[in-house]
Amino acid sequence: MTEFFRVVTPGQVFEMLASFDRLGSEKVKTEVAFGRVLAEAVVAPEDLPAGPRATMDGYAVKAQDTFGATDSLPGFLTVVGKVEMGRAPEFEIGAGQAAEIPTGGFLPAGADAVLMVEYTNPAGDGSVEISRPVTAGENVLGRGEDVARGEVLLKPGWRIRPQDVGMLAGLGKAEVSVFQRPRVAIASTGNEIVPIERSPAPGQIRDTNTYSVGALVRSVGAEVFSLGIVADDAALLRKAILRGISEGDVVAVSGGSSVGERDLMADVVSSLPNARILAHGVAISPGKPTLLASVHGKALFVLPGHPVSAMVVAEVFLLAFLRFLEGEDLASGLAGRKVEAVLATSIPSVQGREEYVRVRLELKDGRRYAHPVFGRSSMLSTMVRSDGFVRVPIHAEGIAGGENVEVTLF
C-alpha cells in the first residue's frame, strides 16, 4: 500500500507548477489569433489614423471662420469641394471656405474642425449657412490620436480578445507571435470504468472524467487527445503515461491517486524513468488525493477518480497551469468571471484545508443569494445544479450565512 507523502498546501502546488518551462512560440495569422497568448509585444508600426479624420458627417472648416455664428446671426462659407471616402482630398481649405465630408473622411489641408451637418443649411449659391461655432479639433480624430507610432499596445502574456484582433488588423499586422497551445493527454483509470456507449454491468460506471476534464482543458484553448480507459494494471498504466508524455505536453489521469490496495499510480509513477513525485496529497476539499509529478520535465496530474473532485482539481490547478504554459501569469485560485452574493446558508469547514463549495445562485428582492449545493464528490449532478464555486480559505472555520461571498462562475 502506498502511503500519502506530506500533504502540501495549494500555494505550494503553485510554486511547484511555476518550476516547469513554458512552451515555445509560433506565428499565427491574425484572423485565428483570438484566444491565444502573445509571446512578443505588439508595437504600433504607424500612426492610426494616418491623418486627421472626421467623426461626424458635416463640413470640414477652419474653426476660426465659424466664431460668432448663431441661429439668429448665421455665418456663410464657400463650399469648394467634397471629400470622398477612400481617397485623399486633393484640394485645400482656405479662409472662408468649407468642404462636405462624411464620417471617416480625411480632412483636407487647411481644415482643423468639422461642423456637424445638423448646424448647416445649403444656401443655394455654392455656399453653406452655419448656425453655430466649432473649436479646433472638434469632431476630428487627429493623426495618431487612436494609436501613436512606436506605442506598445499589448504586452507578452496578454490573451488576445476580439477587439485586439481588430486593432492588429487595423495596423496591418497579418500575423502575430503567440505561445504554442499545450497538448494534453487524458485518461481515466479503473477496472470499473466503461465507455459511454456501453450499458454498465453491476459494479461498473461510465467514463465521465475524460469528457468533463477534456472540456475544461479545451475551455482555455489547449488541445486534447485521449489515452482511453486504462485498467488497474501497472504495466498498462505505465504504458499509457509514457505515451502521453511522449505525444503531449501535459498528462492528466483520473483515478488511482488515493491510498488503497488497488491504487497503483504512485508506485507506477515512481518507477518511470526521469520521474519525480512532487506532491501526493493536497490540502484541498474536494480533491485531497491528488498526485503531481514531473516526468521527463513534463507535468503529470493524477486527479481523484470521483467526478466532482476531478473537476475541482482541474479547475484550480490544471487550468491555471495550462494558462501558464500558454504564456499567462500563474495566478492561484479559480479564474473566470466573479460575482458578489449573499451566502444563504452557513458553510462549515475545517481549518487546514482550502474548500471549494458548489453554489446555486438566486436573485430575490434585488439581491443575489448563493445557496450551497452539498453532496458527495461522486455526485456529478451537484455540479450540474450549481452556478459556480465559493472558496473557503485554508485557515477559516467556515463562512456564516448572511455574509457576502465571491462566487466564481462556471
Secondary structure, DSSP 8 states (H G I E B T S, - for coil): -------B-HHHHHHHHTTS----EEEEEGGG-TT-BBSS-EE-SS-BSSS-EESSSEEEE-GGGGTT--SSS-EEEEEEEE--TTS---SB--TTEEEEE-TT-B--BT--EEEEGGGEEE-SSSEEEE-S---TTTTEE-TTSSB-TT-EEE-TT-B--HHHHHHHHHTT--EEEEE---EEEEEEE-TTEE-TTS---TT-EE--HHHHHHHHHHHTT-EEEEEEEE-S-HHHHHHHHHHHHHH-SEEEEES--SSSTT--HHHHHHHSTTEEEEEE-BSEES--S-EEEEETTEEEEEE-SSHHHHHHHIIIIIHHHHHHHTTS----S--S-EEEEEESS-EE--TTSEEEEEEEEEEETTEEEEEE----TT-THHHHT--EEEEE-TT--EE-TT-EEEEEE-
